């Protein structure tokens, strides 16, 4: 249960950081955002929500590849 709380916290932090204007971000600020997003991905991947996202994206990719044939 602790993982979900950390994931929610990181998701809120990412959302707030990405709301800022692009011109107001420094290189360091962008690097910190990337590290936070990567940490969010690592924490989210093994959870049922993360597995659902992976399944949804794989079905979407399969549907797109089928429509191209």
VENPE-V957360 format. One line per field, one symbol per residue. psi: psi as a letter, one per 40 degrees, with the letter a starting at -180 (. if undefined). burial: b if it has 16 or more other ideal C-beta (glycine too) atoms within 10 Angstrom, else e. A space follows every 10 residues. Layout:
BEGIN
psi: ???
burial: ???
END
This chain:
BEGIN
psi: dddddddddd dddddddedi iddehidddd dddddddddd dddddeiddd dddddddddd ddddddde.
burial: eeeeeebeeb eebeeeeeee eeeeeeeeee eebeeebeeb eebbeeeeeb eeeeeeeeee eeeeeeeee
END
